[in-house]
Amino acid sequence: MILPSYLQTVRKDLLDRVSGGDILINGSVSVPVQAVEISSHPIAGIKDGIALQVSAQHVASVPVITDVKLRTRTGAVVAEKTGTIEMNGAQFVNLTFVIEARGGV
């Protein structure tokens, strides 16, 4: 079992690392993270999950997103997603990355 105080430490650490980071879109286009927050809603099927909600500006040269990586300001990958998101002229993109905190052995 993970203590709530440790989970709070992990949340703060994630926010600190991702703030000032970027989103790598389709392996080639880097977009700065404009805003990041942690959702307070429970995540179905994940006991100690953290949902990072990340906002970035839309890139006109990317009409379809198939792969995104959330990176820290030093370039370390924190989380990634695959799928198909058609931008259809959207002005910005909001993504949610779900991270599961696990205790040590």
N, C-alpha and C positions, 0 to 999 in steps of 0.2 A: 504494500500500500504506500502510495506517495503522500507525504504530508502536504496540506494546503499551503504552508509557508514555503516549501520547496517549489511547488508548482508556481507560486507567485514570483519566486526568484527566476525561474525559467522564463516566465512571461516577460518580465522586465528585461532579461538578457536578450531575448529575441527582438523585442522592440528596439533596444539599443543597437543591436547588430544590423538590423534591416533599415533603420532610419539612415538616410544618406546612401543607401544601396541602390540597386537597379533591378530591372526585370529584363532578362535576355529573351527576346522573342524570336522564335523559329531558328534559334542558333546563330543569328547574325545581327539582329538589331537590338541595341541597348537603350532602354528608356529609364530615366531616373524615377525612383519612387517618390511620388508627391506626398502621399499620406499613408500612414499605416496605423491600424488599431486592432485590438483584440476583441473579438465578439464575446459577449457575455452569455450567449445562448449555449445550452448543452449540445453536444454533438452526438447524434444517434450512432450507437455501436462502438463508440470509443470512450472509455472510462476517463482517462486523463488526457483528453485532447485539447489542443489550443488551436483556435481558428484565427489566423492572421488575415485581416481584410486589408488589401493593398490597392491603392489607386495610382494610376499613371496616365499621362496624356496619350492619346491615340497617335499612332504614326501613320501618316497617309500612305506611305509606301508599303504598308502591310495590310492588305485587304482581308486576309484570312490568317488567323492565329492557329497553329497546330501544336506548338510546343512552347512552354514558358518555364523559365528558371528564375527563382527569386534569389538574388545574391546580396551579400553584405557589401559594405563599402570597400572591402579588400578583395572582392571577387569570389569569395567562398559561396558555394551553392547551399542554401538553407532548405529549399523545397523546390519541387518541380511538378508540372502538370502536363498532360497531353490531352488532346481532344480537337475539336474543330469549332472555332468561334469566328463567325463572319462579322466583320466590323460594320459594314453597311453605312459608312460615313459617320460613325460615332465619334464624339469629341474626346472621350476619355474611356478608360477601361478599368473596371473594378474586378479584382480576382480575390478569391478566398483560398488560402492554403491551410490545410489541416495537418497539424503536427501532433504526434502522440508522444507524451512524455513517459519514459519507462524508468523504473528503478534499477539499480545495479544488482549484480548477482553476488 
